[in-house]
Amino acid sequence: MAFGFLLVPIASHAQPAAEELAPSSREWERILPVTQNLKADGDAATAAKKPILLFFNLTGCHYCRGALREVIVPMFRNAGWRAALEFRQITVDDGKSLIDFDGKTVENIAFAQKRKGTFTPTVMVVDGNGQLLGDPLVGIANFDFYGAYVDGLVNKAIAEMKARK
């Protein structure tokens, strides 16, 4: 199933335009929704039959900002992609906590360790129960193909979720 029509970014008035942010700006890390309650997010995603894209990053990670700038944020800004999946970001080293899919509070670093998301950037796509929908993308070997890898992972997850009864 191809979602090529979804690749056209849509500007949003609530967020700074991508063109206004310098490549090294920390603002890239502030655009994607921060994970707070995966139990609630998971319940909503299950009801909507939508997967959840989890983006693991580190504060100040150059490759993370590149992934956000080049692929993840443009996807998030696209209404078609937002209709097809949820986006959440976990900053591994920010000292914060989140509510896991089981409803228990856990520190971001512990959640990332449990999920093997401490090597950043890592992109995982999960269902509403937190089960992986495909192999996570860990690190970036080549920015030229990174968008295609993310697109493939997400499209596979979307198709799997739609196929579930």
Secondary structure, DSSP 4 states (H G I P E B T S, - for coil): ---GGGGS----TTS--GGGS-TT-GGGGGTSPBPSBHHHHHHHHHHHT--EEEEEE-TT-HHHHHHIIIIIHHHHT-HHHHHH-EEEEEETTS--EEE-TTS-EEEHHHHHHHHT--SSSEEEEE-TTS-BSS--EES-S-HHHHHHHHHHHHHHHHHHHHH--
